[in-house]
Amino acid sequence: MSDQGELYEKSWILYYILDRYIGSRETVAVRRKLVVVGDLLRDAPDRNVEHFTTGSRAEGLHLFGSDLDTMLIDKNVIVICPKQELSITLDSDVSVLVMRDANCRPGYVNLKRQPLGQIASSYLQQSIVAVGDAELISSEMYKRSHAKRISSMISSNIKVHGPAVNVKDEYSHGPVEFDTVISFPCNNWPLVANEWVSRPRLHNWPDKALINQIAQSGCHLVPVGYKMSSGQFLQWRISFATAERKLIHSLTHVQCLVYGLLKYFLKQISGMLEQMLDEADILSSYIIKTVIFYAVESTPESIWQEKHTFLCFKICLKILINWVNAAHCPNYFIRTNNMFFGKIHGQNQRKLLDFLTDLHDMNWECLSVGTFIQPTIGERIRSVREGELEYVLPQPTRSERQCDMEIINIAFSLTQSFDELPLSLKLLSGSTSDLDEFLGYFATVQALSNTGMKIFGEHVTARGNKEKYKSLRKCKNLLIPSSTVSTSPGLLRLATYYHQTGNYKKTLDICNHMISSPEIDLDIPSCTDIDRYEKLFCGHGYNLLRKCKAFMSDINFSKTVLPFCPSQLHQEIMTTVDKLSVDIPPLPYAVFLAFLCYHELGDNSMCDRTLIHLRDVTCDRNKGGGENWIVYNLLGICYEMVGDTLMALKEYRQSRDVRQFNQGQNTVEERIERLQHLQ
């Protein structure tokens, strides 16, 4: 085989490995769609914050350790450019801030408060710093206030990193880490980035329509200053996060996979870089994103073909090497902003340049470097060439399974507390695909169900039995549609309704069905569960609505639905803050609800049997137990109800000692103190 023939063959293999490892064209499109719909469903018109998802998953990529981060856009604040006209009244409830030159590196500004509108929040008020006759907003103070608010809601490792508040949970069923950035919107394109709009582009990427769309969408200001500036705590960075997502979504699939390969490559060498340079993030994922933007802009689309996958990767690597050699990495939107300034110089520059050059010269072998992800891409290529085709030819149903899992996970997680019926109906009525229709319908039935839970308490104040009956019937009718699409939370909510209205037989029927059902718990799916799902539901032409019935998720209660919840759980629910909820795994809750029914019926024998069952479930991680404080609380409550104070105390102490993401919501200490006083 000629050298060129071998290059093409290996590049095709690399393409298919990346297609399977990072995501097929269809899978990437689905992920991006889910992100857009997810942001839509999170943003009710009357809420003060808009969600914008960032990170690799928002880009449609899936790599080991992929991030799903969020930029929160404060809609009570508007930033304007100098001399910009703004029609706003003095009594408006929107705070107006104006960009001011910060006399430092391009891309950083001060924000000066204008005497228009009101101060939107206490966080903004507390961040005002008087500088001469101006009131500036401190990025550091504002960011710390945001971090403090998050810390008050969850029990986890929280640290401030750059403009973001980083939340890390090592104790749940799977490690969780994400960044949250609070930002202010600016509807105008900043003057410092005008060169990007008018830049000559030989290869028509991005095209004029996308450039205009991006420029008209403006930018955002995020709370971080330039580290080498004496005034960094008063500085804000101009963010182009929304523009970046649009640009990534406009890439061809080959370009997208090469971008994913660059991110993989960075993960593989990150440990070596840290050891060599004593700095973990000297090459960040943002630098990699900048590389792919410049690479696509400066090359013809015809080169981005499957047979040139490795060549395109090397073009990108060469761009990075040239930047390191020059100690200059131009920001894609603000070319005068050198993102290597103050970072890459002297001995570190020489070490990094030699390291990257050596990797480039290794040719294909550079894909075998590193241990972060195993086996390496290089090893996978060799395996395929030796006849092991599993890396490039997955089972026909595997891609379907992967898409289904991502869609159904998002559907359940986004709509647990969703009650914005107009939003879901808008999504449903405007649906143009099966995915749109499924998400719109699922969100609609969840909104109806959540509304039903909220109005349950109205029957208490209704006049006369007829009005009470009508109120309860309305609640039940709102719960029923959701019960037809999922056992949990849907059917379990209906069981809770029956329990709260004294219909213990129907409650027990549902709980017993739930206990014996084979549905997969989305929060703790096992490999066996997922394989079983693929065998039973993939490749058979089933629609998403039928497929989602194979899954269940936590049932959750917040203060807004307190009358709907069993009174035994009111103590836990009352302490939740803002819109947070108490999330209970489905199987433990079904057993707990069955116990409450038997207790109300005076069936001591079944109480004992159910209590033993709940104890077994509490110890079983695969059934929602294990290290989960709310499940220990359920068991402790049951022991209390049968008069076994010692066992109740034992379970409550177990609950207290659990190291879990939301342990801050746990009020079990109050239960322990109360029982100790009774002894």
C-alpha positions, -999 to +999 in steps of 0.1 A: +000+000+000+014+035-009+021+060+018-008+081+007-031+051+006-020+041+042-026+077+053-061+077+039-069+043+054-057+053+089-075+086+086-108+069+077-103+045+107-095+076+129-127+093+116-149+063+125-133+058+159-140+095+167-175+092+153-182+064+177-162+078+207-173+114+204-206+111+187-221+104+153-236+131+132-271+122+144-261+119+181-243+153+180-273+169+165-296+154+191-273+166+220-273+201+206-311+201+202-315+189+238-293+218+250-314+244+232-347+229+244-333+225+279-324+262+281-359+271+268-377+250+294-356+264+322-364+300+314-399+309+324-409+344+312-413+357+348-379+345+361-351+370+366-324+346+353-319+331+319-299+299+315-273+294+288-256+260+288-219+259+279-192+233+279-184+202+257-219+187+261-235+219+250-213+217+219-226+182+212-194+164+222-191+135+246-157+129+260-147+112+293-152+140+319-172+162+295-185+193+312-220+207+313-216+242+326-241+270+328-239+308+323-267+325+342-278+357+326-292+383+350-322+398+332-325+426+358-293+442+346-285+456+312-250+467+301-246+494+274-216+506+254-204+542+258-227+568+241-253+541+234-289+553+233-312+535+258-349+541+263-355+534+299-372+553+327-358+563+360-383+541+379-376+510+358-367+478+378-337+472+355-302+483+366-282+500+338-244+497+337-221+512+312-188+498+300-158+519+309-122+515+297-103+496+324-068+507+312-056+471+309-055+442+285-081+443+257-113+425+265-116+438+301-137+467+312-151+484+343-189+486+348-202+520+360-237+523+374-259+547+356-285+568+375-313+550+356-336+523+369-334+507+402-307+486+418-318+451+407-307+430+437-290+430+470-260+413+454-255+442+431-260+467+459-234+450+480-209+451+451-209+488+445-176+505+451-172+543+449-143+554+428-141+592+426-176+604+416-184+570+399-201+539+413-183+508+399-194+472+403-168+450+418-166+417+399-149+400+429-176+410+454-204+401+430-189+367+423-183+359+460-220+368+467-230+343+440-207+316+455-221+322+490-257+318+477-248+285+460-230+273+492-262+280+513-282+257+490-260+227+487-234+208+508-205+203+485-170+215+476-173+250+462-145+272+450-142+303+428-121+298+397-119+326+372-154+339+366-170+307+376-182+291+408-170+255+407-192+229+424-177+194+430-196+165+444-176+133+451-202+115+472-233+109+450-239+078+428-214+093+403-190+122+407-205+155+397-186+187+388-198+218+370-192+255+367-217+282+371-210+317+358-233+347+365-233+373+337-248+406+326-262+409+291-251+436+266-273+438+235-246+456+215-215+443+199-184+458+217-163+482+197-131+464+207-144+434+186-154+452+155-124+438+136-140+403+139-171+415+120-152+431+091-123+406+090-116+394+054-125+357+051-112+338+021-132+307+028-165+321+038-166+308+073-184+320+092-207+332+065-222+367+065-256+356+078-240+340+109-217+370+114-247+393+114-267+371+137-238+369+162-231+406+161-268+415+166-269+392+196-243+413+215-222+398+243-220+393+280-199+405+309-186+379+334-170+386+368-133+382+364-105+408+360-071+407+344-048+389+369-018+412+363-038+444+368-039+463+401-076+470+395-086+434+387-113+432+414-132+460+396-128+446+361-152+424+341-144+403+311-163+405+278-176+370+271-186+357+237-201+324+250-233+327+229-213+335+198-190+306+204-218+281+207-233+293+174-199+289+157-193+254+171-228+244+160-220+256+125-190+233+120-192+203+097-191+169+113-154+163+104-145+197+119-165+188+150-146+155+154-112+171+149-122+196+176-131+167+198-098+150+190-079+182+200-098+182+233-090+145+238-053+153+230-053+180+256-067+157+283-041+131+274-011+155+278-025+176+307-008+155+333+026+158+315+022+195+311+015+200+348+045+179+358+068+197+333+056+233+337+041+232+373+009+247+359-023+227+352-041+250+328-014+266+307-032+252+277-069+254+284-099+241+265-106+277+255-072+278+237-082+246+219-115+262+208-096+292+196-073+269+175-102+252+158-119+286+150-088+300+133-081+267+116-116+265+100-115+302+091-082+300+073-086+267+053-110+257+025-139+235+035-127+209+009-098+199+030-121+189+059-129+154+046-129+120+064-097+109+045-079+141+058-089+138+095-054+133+107-040+160+084-066+185+097-055+176+133-019+182+124-028+216+109-044+226+142-015+213+162+009+233+140-012+265+146-008+259+183+030+254+180+034+286+160+015+305+187+037+291+214+068+299+194+056+335+191+043+336+227+012+350+211-023+334+211-048+359+196-083+358+210-106+349+181-129+379+186-104+404+199-071+398+181-052+423+201-059+402+233-029+379+235-041+350+257-005+338+263+006+372+277+022+366+311+017+329+309+041+316+282+076+330+283+112+321+292+120+285+302+083+274+302+079+287+266+110+267+254+098+235+273+063+237+259+076+245+223+099+215+224+072+192+239+046+201+213+071+200+184+082+165+195+046+154+196+040+168+161+070+150+147+059+117+162+032+118+136+006+090+143+023+079+174+013+112+192-022+097+194-008+069+217+005+094+243-010+097+277-030+076+301-060+098+310-083+079+286-076+042+279-071+026+255-056+055+236-069+066+201-036+053+187-041+019+203-076+017+189-064+024+154-039-004+157-065-028+170-088-020+141-061-025+115-054-059+132-091-069+126-108-058+159-137-038+144-157-031+175-142+005+177-156+014+143-186-010+137-209-008+167-240-029+169-268-012+149-288-006+180-260+009+200-262+044+185-300+043+190-295+033+227-270+061+232-294+087+218-324+074+237-305+075+270-295+111+265-329+122+254-348+105+282-323+116+309-328+152+298-366+148+296-369+135+332-343+159+347-356+191+331-393+185+338-392+173+374-404+206+388-415+221+355-449+239+356-447+264+328-476+251+307-474+279+281-438+271+274-444+234+269-474+239+247-454+263+226-428+237+222-454+210+214-474+231+189-442+242+171-427+207+169-412+198+136-396+164+145-404+134+166-379+146+192-396+180+195-429+164+198-418+140+225-401+167+246-431+190+242-456+163+252-434+150+281-429+186+294-467+193+290-478+163+311-452+170+337-464+206+339-500+194+344-488+170+371-468+197+389-498+220+387-520+193+401-497+188+431-497+226+437-535+229+438-541+199+460-543+220+491-572+240+477-597+214+487-591+222+524-606+257+520-633+248+495-668+253+508-690+223+511-684+187+501-693+193+464-667+220+460-641+198+478-649+169+455-645+191+424-612+205+437-598+170+443-611+157+410-594+185+392-561+177+410-564+140+401-572+147+364-541+168+362-520+140+376-533+112+354-515+121+320-481+120+336-490+086+353-494+071+318-458+080+306-437+071+337-441+050+369-419+075+387-425+103+391-458+100+372-476+070+387-460+075+422-475+110+423-509+095+417-502+069+445-494+098+468-527+115+458-546+083+467-527+081+500-535+117+509-572+112+502-574+080+522-577+055+493-551+031+507-561+002+484-553+020+452-522+034+468-510-002+476-519-014+442-496+012+426-468+007+452-469-031+448-467-027+410-439-002+414-420-026+438-422-055+413-417-035+381-386-039+359-382-002+351-347+012+350-338+039+375-322+066+355-302+078+385-285+045+391-286+025+358-265-006+357-248-020+326-272-050+328-302-026+328-289-007+298-281-039+278-316-052+287-331-019+274-312-021+242-324-057+236-361-050+244-366-015+230-340-006+203-343-017+167-380-023+170-393+010+156-408+021+190-414+058+195-398+078+223-430+079+243-431+041+245-394+039+252-395+063+281-419+040+300-389+017+305-374+042+329-382+059+362-366+087+382-367+103+416-399+117+429-394+152+443-412+175+467-407+212+473-424+236+497-447+247+469-465+213+471-463+208+508-500+199+514-497+172+487-468+154+506-472+129+534-470+148+566-442+126+579-419+143+553-429+179+560-398+185+582-374+177+554-394+196+528-399+227+548-361+234+550-355+234+513-344+268+499-357+286+469-368+262+442-349+232+455-367+200+464-362+168+483-355+141+458-364+105+468-355+074+449-386+057+435-383+022+451-376+033+487-405+058+484-429+032+471-420+009+500-423+038+525-457+048+511-469+012+514-458+011+550-478+043+557-509+027+542-505-005+563-499+016+594-531+035+587-550+003+582-537-012+614-521-042+597-492-048+620-481-079+602-477-062+569-461-032+586-434-055+599-429-071+565-427-038+547-403-024+573-380-054+567-383-047+529-374-010+534-344-019+555-331-042+527-337-015+501-319+011+523-287-010+522-289-017+485-272+010+463-288-006+432-323+000+445-318+037+455-303+030+490-267+030+499-253+064+508-285+084+505-296+104+536-333+107+527-336+069+525-322+065+560-347+091+571-376+072+556-365+041+575-360+060+607-395+076+604-410+041+600-392+028+631-405+058+650-441+051+640-438+015+654-423+028+686-387+015+681-368+046+692-334+030+693-336+017+657-349+051+646-320+069+662-296+044+646-310+052+611-310+090+617-274+089+628-266+070+596-284+097+577-264+124+594-231+108+586-238+104+548-214+125+527-237+137+499-241+166+475-274+178+492-266+169+528-271+206+536-309+201+532-309+173+558-327+182+591-321+149+607-302+165+636-336+179+648-351+144+648-321+130+667-323+157+694-361+152+698-357+115+703-328+118+727-349+141+749-376+114+750-353+088+763 
